């Protein structure tokens, strides 16, 4: 009961500081890793956003394929406070700290940015790689304040490598983080491009539409859904977010479940970035709508030349019906080449920067 009371009374920031102060108590749990080469993979999500979980899956595959000599240790977001000093104890000069990628660098999701800053500030003696990220600061006093904080902390770390997943984030990072190494590369989930073969027995039209603060066409997407149901009998509603916690034991099962849903669809209609990316890797024709921020529009540039991924600026049911017919009649699906074109180059660049 006392613990529950303290949990409610003590502010989150103070609780995390207290956890970090006593985190050396976890030393025995980690000391077996002290004398091996390792990657400390931090900020791993436990929530039900399958886009984020796919980033974990793809990141681990990228590491397993290209950095085989390293042992990968996963730590969830707040575990950096719980294990921080014990992690410092086991770190060697050639170890790497890897930060989870996504779309949460900035102040839109400040609860994700704060522990990222904490790691970048506290672990300056080791190479830190922040995986493919979108960066967004709001254009108000709060956003400007958080931007200054982030810029100050990141620029103090000369061992920091940042991966930007589209042009706009790359330009913003280059402007803000003058002391950091910045690389532009697609979202790491594109690395899974050869995971699936084309399914020739597709069954339905599937929507994968946001219902949160990042929805740009909220009312129009609801109207669109009604129109689709009026015109087609085989509409399936889905989403890349599910209402359950996910850990490493069930991550793969949940991901392959939704990827199977994508593979079985004739057409995907989505305003989610990872809806578009899941369609790309499963070779499923897709109509892409914009979201509130720029990450979908900017990331579409990586796939704009593929014949089965089409972006629409405005929702117009007649135009969408024409696209459904056009994409449904595709005879061949374009091949992708993300690994050779981008990720093998990324591996080579990281190796040079890590060992250089």
Kinemage of the C-alpha trace (Angstrom):
@kinemage 1
@onewidth
@group {chain A} dominant
@subgroup {mainchain}
@vectorlist {calphas} color= white
{ca unk a 1} P 0.000 0.000 0.000
{ca unk a 2} L 2.840 2.384 0.916
{ca unk a 3} L 4.539 1.658 -2.407
{ca unk a 4} L 1.319 2.481 -4.281
{ca unk a 5} L 0.957 5.758 -2.373
{ca unk a 6} L 4.565 6.754 -3.076
{ca unk a 7} L 4.094 5.898 -6.758
{ca unk a 8} L 1.244 8.403 -6.957
{ca unk a 9} L 2.859 11.135 -4.845
{ca unk a 10} L 6.460 11.201 -6.146
{ca unk a 11} L 6.820 12.885 -9.559
{ca unk a 12} L 7.970 10.673 -12.444
{ca unk a 13} L 11.214 12.625 -12.908
{ca unk a 14} L 12.207 12.170 -9.263
{ca unk a 15} L 11.315 8.481 -9.333
{ca unk a 16} L 13.544 7.905 -12.365
{ca unk a 17} L 16.444 9.760 -10.713
{ca unk a 18} L 16.065 7.654 -7.590
{ca unk a 19} L 15.993 4.474 -9.692
{ca unk a 20} L 19.189 5.526 -11.448
{ca unk a 21} L 20.942 6.287 -8.149
{ca unk a 22} L 20.380 2.728 -6.915
{ca unk a 23} L 20.707 1.040 -10.318
{ca unk a 24} L 24.144 -0.371 -9.477
{ca unk a 25} L 22.191 -2.922 -7.435
{ca unk a 26} L 21.468 -4.739 -10.741
{ca unk a 27} L 25.187 -5.306 -11.342
{ca unk a 28} L 25.130 -9.025 -10.554
{ca unk a 29} L 22.403 -9.569 -13.129
{ca unk a 30} L 24.555 -8.069 -15.915
{ca unk a 31} L 28.160 -8.777 -14.937
{ca unk a 32} L 28.270 -11.976 -17.026
{ca unk a 33} L 28.246 -9.695 -20.090
{ca unk a 34} L 31.176 -7.531 -18.964
{ca unk a 35} L 33.880 -9.262 -20.989
{ca unk a 36} L 32.021 -9.808 -24.279
{ca unk a 37} L 31.381 -7.441 -27.186
{ca unk a 38} L 27.841 -6.145 -26.920
{ca unk a 39} L 25.234 -3.758 -28.204
{ca unk a 40} L 23.031 -2.204 -25.530
{ca unk a 41} L 19.710 -1.711 -27.333
{ca unk a 42} L 17.792 0.919 -25.317
{ca unk a 43} L 14.301 2.465 -25.371
{ca unk a 44} L 12.720 -0.721 -26.716
{ca unk a 45} L 8.904 -0.252 -26.644
{ca unk a 46} L 6.481 -2.498 -24.782
{ca unk a 47} L 3.285 -0.898 -26.136
{ca unk a 48} L 1.017 -2.227 -28.852
{ca unk a 49} L 2.169 -0.025 -31.726
{ca unk a 50} L 3.156 -2.721 -34.222
{ca unk a 51} L 5.088 -0.210 -36.305
{ca unk a 52} L 7.417 0.309 -33.347
{ca unk a 53} L 7.550 -3.418 -32.703
{ca unk a 54} L 8.433 -3.987 -36.365
{ca unk a 55} L 11.291 -1.504 -35.931
{ca unk a 56} L 12.613 -3.677 -33.079
{ca unk a 57} L 12.276 -6.837 -35.184
{ca unk a 58} L 13.980 -5.252 -38.212
{ca unk a 59} L 16.700 -3.648 -36.109
{ca unk a 60} L 17.556 -6.967 -34.500
{ca unk a 61} L 17.633 -8.658 -37.903
{ca unk a 62} L 19.924 -5.937 -39.256
{ca unk a 63} L 22.242 -6.405 -36.269
{ca unk a 64} L 22.164 -10.207 -36.441
{ca unk a 65} L 22.973 -10.134 -40.153
{ca unk a 66} L 25.706 -7.506 -40.057
{ca unk a 67} L 27.152 -7.315 -36.533
{ca unk a 68} L 27.309 -10.993 -35.638
{ca unk a 69} L 30.246 -10.539 -33.275
{ca unk a 70} L 28.096 -8.518 -30.856
{ca unk a 71} L 25.689 -9.787 -28.208
{ca unk a 72} L 22.505 -7.676 -28.263
{ca unk a 73} L 20.955 -6.820 -24.878
{ca unk a 74} L 17.461 -5.259 -24.929
{ca unk a 75} L 16.275 -2.684 -22.405
{ca unk a 76} L 12.812 -1.131 -22.397
{ca unk a 77} L 12.396 2.643 -22.184
{ca unk a 78} L 12.459 3.198 -18.421
{ca unk a 79} L 14.918 0.376 -17.761
{ca unk a 80} L 17.760 2.763 -18.564
{ca unk a 81} L 17.075 4.277 -15.144
{ca unk a 82} L 16.671 0.900 -13.423
{ca unk a 83} L 19.866 -0.551 -14.937
{ca unk a 84} L 21.843 2.600 -15.857
{ca unk a 85} L 24.801 2.340 -13.463
{ca unk a 86} L 25.002 -1.423 -13.921
{ca unk a 87} L 25.113 -0.920 -17.698
{ca unk a 88} L 27.978 1.534 -17.200
{ca unk a 89} L 29.783 -1.090 -15.128
{ca unk a 90} L 29.689 -3.714 -17.919
{ca unk a 91} L 30.443 -1.364 -20.844
{ca unk a 92} L 33.767 -1.617 -22.655
{ca unk a 93} L 35.307 0.822 -25.126
{ca unk a 94} L 34.251 -1.194 -28.174
{ca unk a 95} L 30.660 -1.710 -27.034
{ca unk a 96} L 27.818 0.189 -28.716
{ca unk a 97} L 24.681 1.799 -27.321
{ca unk a 98} L 21.796 1.636 -29.789
{ca unk a 99} L 18.695 3.812 -29.405
{ca unk a 100} L 15.346 2.636 -30.752
{ca unk a 101} L 14.161 4.348 -33.939
{ca unk a 102} L 10.717 5.656 -34.828
{ca unk a 103} L 8.937 8.981 -35.014
{ca unk a 104} L 9.375 10.285 -31.489
{ca unk a 105} L 12.466 12.507 -31.526
{ca unk a 106} L 11.348 15.970 -30.455
{ca unk a 107} L 8.577 17.163 -28.174
{ca unk a 108} L 5.505 15.484 -29.703
{ca unk a 109} L 6.289 12.448 -27.547
{ca unk a 110} L 8.377 14.051 -24.821
{ca unk a 111} L 8.143 10.939 -22.613
{ca unk a 112} L 10.270 9.198 -25.258
{ca unk a 113} L 12.653 12.113 -25.801
{ca unk a 114} L 13.594 12.561 -22.141
{ca unk a 115} L 15.137 9.099 -21.608
{ca unk a 116} L 16.891 9.468 -24.986
{ca unk a 117} L 18.463 12.711 -23.755
{ca unk a 118} L 19.359 10.996 -20.491
{ca unk a 119} L 21.298 8.262 -22.310
{ca unk a 120} L 23.034 10.677 -24.681
{ca unk a 121} L 24.070 12.793 -21.697
{ca unk a 122} L 25.171 10.015 -19.328
{ca unk a 123} L 26.975 7.698 -21.769
{ca unk a 124} L 29.342 10.013 -23.640
{ca unk a 125} L 32.318 7.646 -23.657
{ca unk a 126} L 30.669 5.014 -25.849
{ca unk a 127} L 29.521 5.129 -29.461
{ca unk a 128} L 25.777 5.811 -29.495
{ca unk a 129} L 23.730 5.113 -32.624
{ca unk a 130} L 20.182 6.469 -32.765
{ca unk a 131} L 18.315 4.346 -35.299
{ca unk a 132} L 16.127 5.767 -38.083
{ca unk a 133} L 14.091 8.631 -36.643
{ca unk a 134} L 11.699 11.419 -37.566
{ca unk a 135} L 12.284 14.617 -35.576
{ca unk a 136} L 9.501 17.113 -34.816
{ca unk a 137} L 9.413 20.135 -32.508
{ca unk a 138} L 6.230 22.185 -32.299
{ca unk a 139} L 6.497 25.824 -33.375
{ca unk a 140} L 5.489 27.285 -30.014
{ca unk a 141} L 7.253 28.321 -26.800
{ca unk a 142} L 7.186 24.791 -25.403
{ca unk a 143} L 8.575 23.296 -28.598
{ca unk a 144} L 11.333 25.911 -28.808
{ca unk a 145} L 12.291 25.315 -25.190
{ca unk a 146} L 12.532 21.549 -25.675
{ca unk a 147} L 14.450 22.039 -28.930
{ca unk a 148} L 17.101 24.070 -27.090
{ca unk a 149} L 17.406 21.375 -24.416
{ca unk a 150} L 17.733 18.576 -26.934
{ca unk a 151} L 20.233 20.510 -29.071
{ca unk a 152} L 22.431 21.347 -26.070
{ca unk a 153} L 22.555 17.748 -24.799
{ca unk a 154} L 23.085 16.088 -28.188
{ca unk a 155} L 25.861 18.510 -29.205
{ca unk a 156} L 27.869 17.729 -26.075
{ca unk a 157} L 28.246 14.123 -27.219
{ca unk a 158} L 30.962 13.628 -29.841
{ca unk a 159} L 30.256 9.886 -30.052
{ca unk a 160} L 26.673 10.291 -31.274
{ca unk a 161} L 25.502 9.007 -34.671
{ca unk a 162} L 21.953 9.941 -35.731
{ca unk a 163} L 20.013 8.210 -38.519
{ca unk a 164} L 17.351 10.409 -40.151
{ca unk a 165} L 14.661 8.527 -42.060
{ca unk a 166} L 13.654 11.263 -44.479
{ca unk a 167} L 14.876 14.540 -46.035
{ca unk a 168} L 13.151 16.927 -43.658
{ca unk a 169} L 14.433 15.176 -40.531
{ca unk a 170} L 17.928 15.021 -42.053
{ca unk a 171} L 17.952 18.771 -42.716
{ca unk a 172} L 16.575 19.551 -39.249
{ca unk a 173} L 19.145 17.313 -37.553
{ca unk a 174} L 22.012 18.808 -39.591
{ca unk a 175} L 20.930 22.266 -38.501
{ca unk a 176} L 20.415 21.434 -34.808
{ca unk a 177} L 23.179 18.933 -34.108
{ca unk a 178} L 26.360 20.390 -35.580
{ca unk a 179} L 28.671 18.154 -33.515
{ca unk a 180} L 26.923 14.874 -34.384
{ca unk a 181} L 27.351 12.485 -37.296
{ca unk a 182} L 24.089 12.338 -39.269
{ca unk a 183} L 23.136 9.794 -41.932
{ca unk a 184} L 19.978 9.705 -44.065
{ca unk a 185} L 18.525 6.227 -44.536
{ca unk a 186} L 14.993 4.746 -44.937
{ca unk a 187} L 13.000 3.396 -42.002
{ca unk a 188} L 14.714 0.184 -40.880
{ca unk a 189} L 11.522 -1.877 -41.466
{ca unk a 190} L 12.241 -1.620 -45.204
{ca unk a 191} L 15.156 -3.964 -44.429
{ca unk a 192} L 12.544 -6.755 -44.293
{ca unk a 193} L 11.817 -6.437 -48.031
{ca unk a 194} L 12.632 -10.082 -48.806
{ca unk a 195} L 10.686 -11.564 -45.902
{ca unk a 196} L 7.595 -12.383 -47.991
{ca unk a 197} L 6.754 -13.699 -51.441
{ca unk a 198} L 3.868 -12.227 -53.425
{ca unk a 199} L 0.513 -13.728 -52.456
{ca unk a 200} L -1.576 -14.556 -55.521
{ca unk a 201} L -4.713 -15.387 -53.530
{ca unk a 202} L -5.791 -12.053 -52.116
{ca unk a 203} L -9.257 -11.685 -50.612
{ca unk a 204} L -10.346 -8.196 -49.481
{ca unk a 205} L -9.797 -4.439 -49.392
{ca unk a 206} L -8.268 -3.442 -46.054
{ca unk a 207} L -8.218 -0.042 -44.389
{ca unk a 208} L -5.555 0.858 -41.856
{ca unk a 209} L -6.497 4.352 -40.697
{ca unk a 210} L -5.514 6.476 -37.710
{ca unk a 211} L -8.023 7.493 -35.063
{ca unk a 212} L -5.593 9.491 -32.915
{ca unk a 213} L -4.087 12.999 -32.818
{ca unk a 214} L -1.973 12.313 -35.909
{ca unk a 215} L -5.003 11.800 -38.163
{ca unk a 216} L -5.140 14.518 -40.828
{ca unk a 217} L -8.440 13.562 -42.491
{ca unk a 218} L -10.315 12.367 -39.374
{ca unk a 219} L -13.877 13.174 -40.485
{ca unk a 220} L -13.163 12.488 -44.147
{ca unk a 221} L -11.691 9.054 -43.425
{ca unk a 222} L -14.891 8.137 -41.582
{ca unk a 223} L -16.895 9.239 -44.641
{ca unk a 224} L -14.499 7.342 -46.880
{ca unk a 225} L -15.004 4.179 -44.875
{ca unk a 226} L -18.791 4.474 -45.226
{ca unk a 227} L -18.491 5.008 -48.975
{ca unk a 228} L -16.176 2.029 -49.340
{ca unk a 229} L -18.614 -0.200 -47.469
{ca unk a 230} L -21.428 1.032 -49.699
{ca unk a 231} L -19.471 0.243 -52.865
{ca unk a 232} L -17.582 -2.924 -51.921
{ca unk a 233} L -18.656 -6.002 -50.013
{ca unk a 234} L -15.220 -7.088 -48.870
{ca unk a 235} L -13.957 -4.247 -46.634
{ca unk a 236} L -11.836 -5.202 -43.614
{ca unk a 237} L -10.831 -2.614 -40.991
{ca unk a 238} L -7.443 -2.969 -39.349
{ca unk a 239} L -4.799 -0.906 -37.582
{ca unk a 240} L -1.107 -1.135 -36.792
{ca unk a 241} L -1.857 -0.429 -33.133
{ca unk a 242} L -3.381 -3.054 -30.846
{ca unk a 243} L -4.604 -2.697 -27.286
{ca unk a 244} L -2.078 -4.896 -25.492
{ca unk a 245} L 1.465 -4.801 -24.168
{ca unk a 246} L 4.078 -6.571 -26.259
{ca unk a 247} L 7.380 -8.045 -25.149
{ca unk a 248} L 10.058 -10.042 -26.940
{ca unk a 249} L 8.204 -13.299 -26.242
{ca unk a 250} L 5.133 -12.385 -28.316
{ca unk a 251} L 6.522 -9.697 -30.644
{ca unk a 252} L 7.121 -11.980 -33.615
{ca unk a 253} L 3.733 -13.697 -33.286
{ca unk a 254} L 1.835 -10.375 -33.308
{ca unk a 255} L 3.851 -9.005 -36.212
{ca unk a 256} L 3.371 -12.020 -38.454
{ca unk a 257} L -0.327 -11.972 -37.646
{ca unk a 258} L -0.745 -8.439 -39.029
{ca unk a 259} L 1.662 -9.097 -41.902
{ca unk a 260} L -0.505 -12.052 -42.906
{ca unk a 261} L -3.516 -9.703 -42.876
{ca unk a 262} L -1.643 -7.364 -45.226
{ca unk a 263} L -0.540 -10.210 -47.516
{ca unk a 264} L -4.132 -11.413 -47.863
{ca unk a 265} L -5.439 -7.992 -48.905
{ca unk a 266} L -6.003 -6.978 -52.532
{ca unk a 267} L -5.585 -3.306 -51.657
{ca unk a 268} L -4.499 -1.427 -48.513
{ca unk a 269} L -5.781 2.097 -47.821
{ca unk a 270} L -3.747 3.711 -45.047
{ca unk a 271} L -2.572 6.969 -43.505
{ca unk a 272} L -0.070 5.195 -41.238
{ca unk a 273} L 3.598 5.251 -42.094
{ca unk a 274} L 4.058 1.612 -41.172
{ca unk a 275} L 0.828 0.763 -42.965
{ca unk a 276} L 2.601 1.962 -46.107
{ca unk a 277} L 5.824 0.161 -45.173
{ca unk a 278} L 4.031 -3.106 -44.290
{ca unk a 279} L 2.317 -2.922 -47.698
{ca unk a 280} L 5.702 -2.391 -49.339
{ca unk a 281} L 7.426 -5.369 -47.709
{ca unk a 282} L 4.429 -7.691 -48.210
{ca unk a 283} L 4.158 -6.596 -51.876
{ca unk a 284} L 0.555 -5.458 -51.380
{ca unk a 285} L -0.922 -2.657 -53.566
{ca unk a 286} L -1.508 0.383 -51.370
{ca unk a 287} L -3.224 3.777 -51.485
{ca unk a 288} L -1.460 6.153 -49.087
{ca unk a 289} L -3.117 9.151 -47.418
{ca unk a 290} L -1.215 11.817 -45.522
{ca unk a 291} L -1.041 12.035 -41.725
{ca unk a 292} L -0.909 15.202 -39.591
{ca unk a 293} L 2.876 15.497 -39.585
{ca unk a 294} L 5.267 15.084 -42.505
{ca unk a 295} L 6.623 11.588 -41.900
{ca unk a 296} L 4.273 9.820 -44.358
{ca unk a 297} L 4.715 12.406 -47.129
{ca unk a 298} L 8.491 12.468 -46.695
{ca unk a 299} L 8.897 8.696 -46.365
{ca unk a 300} L 6.769 8.146 -49.477
{ca unk a 301} L 9.743 9.511 -51.439
{ca unk a 302} L 11.545 6.213 -50.777
{ca unk a 303} L 8.778 4.249 -52.564
{ca unk a 304} L 7.272 6.749 -55.030
{ca unk a 305} L 8.679 4.875 -58.030
{ca unk a 306} L 7.069 1.559 -57.045
{ca unk a 307} L 4.057 0.781 -59.236
{ca unk a 308} L 1.995 -0.661 -56.371
{ca unk a 309} L 2.273 2.211 -53.840
{ca unk a 310} L 0.256 5.348 -54.695
{ca unk a 311} L -0.059 8.572 -52.688
{ca unk a 312} L -3.178 10.793 -52.793
{ca unk a 313} L -3.151 14.363 -51.503
{ca unk a 314} L -6.887 14.661 -50.935
{ca unk a 315} L -9.661 12.182 -50.198
{ca unk a 316} L -11.963 11.840 -53.178
{ca unk a 317} L -14.021 8.649 -53.314
{ca unk a 318} L -14.221 8.629 -57.110
{ca unk a 319} L -10.453 8.959 -57.500
{ca unk a 320} L -9.894 6.279 -54.870
{ca unk a 321} L -12.302 3.929 -56.651
{ca unk a 322} L -10.307 4.443 -59.854
{ca unk a 323} L -7.079 3.682 -58.007
{ca unk a 324} L -8.603 0.554 -56.455
{ca unk a 325} L -9.463 -0.678 -59.947
{ca unk a 326} L -6.064 0.262 -61.361
{ca unk a 327} L -4.050 -1.346 -58.551
{ca unk a 328} L -6.330 -4.365 -58.483
{ca unk a 329} L -5.479 -5.040 -62.140
{ca unk a 330} L -1.699 -4.878 -61.751
{ca unk a 331} L -0.054 -7.820 -63.489
{ca unk a 332} L 3.413 -7.358 -62.027
{ca unk a 333} L 4.665 -5.925 -58.744
{ca unk a 334} L 7.882 -3.910 -58.868
{ca unk a 335} L 10.865 -5.340 -57.033
{ca unk a 336} L 12.507 -3.356 -54.247
{ca unk a 337} L 16.213 -3.009 -53.545
{ca unk a 338} L 16.460 -1.349 -50.139
{ca unk a 339} L 19.112 -3.668 -48.738
{ca unk a 340} L 21.665 -3.217 -51.481
{ca unk a 341} L 20.892 0.412 -52.199
{ca unk a 342} L 20.710 1.715 -48.630
{ca unk a 343} L 21.284 -0.744 -45.791
{ca unk a 344} L 24.514 -2.364 -46.952
{ca unk a 345} L 25.901 1.135 -47.413
{ca unk a 346} L 24.632 1.966 -43.925
{ca unk a 347} L 26.443 -1.065 -42.518
{ca unk a 348} L 29.692 -0.016 -44.193
{ca unk a 349} L 29.309 3.576 -42.969
{ca unk a 350} L 28.597 2.489 -39.393
{ca unk a 351} L 31.558 0.113 -39.399
{ca unk a 352} L 33.847 2.951 -40.508
{ca unk a 353} L 32.468 5.333 -37.900
{ca unk a 354} L 32.541 2.737 -35.112
{ca unk a 355} L 36.088 1.571 -35.789
{ca unk a 356} L 37.436 4.712 -37.387
